Amino acid sequence: MATINIRVDEDLKRKSEKIFDQLGLGMTAAMTIYLKAVVRSNSIPFSLEIPNKETLKAFKEVKNISSKKVKTKKYSNVKELRKDLKI
């Protein structure tokens, strides 16, 4: 067995312990369930945030650039990049 020490807001801890208690779980059991879900899904097992339109557009742009669907300019140094960015 391993030990994990975490720091959380006291109010968050109190409220979550109340819910876990109603479910018949202790903090250790609840955290173990969460960590097993992380391993099983190989990710955070719930949505963290719904991206806005601007973020979704940026994701699509990155995907298109990485798959070479969009041609991009390359720079050999920061000075060239700054010149194009006009900074």
Buried (B, 14 or more C-beta within 10 A) or exposed (E): EEEEEEEEEEEEEEEBBEEBEEEEBEEEEBBEBEEEEEEEEEEEBEEEEEEEEEEEEEEEEEEEEEEEEEEEEEEEEEEEEEEEEEE
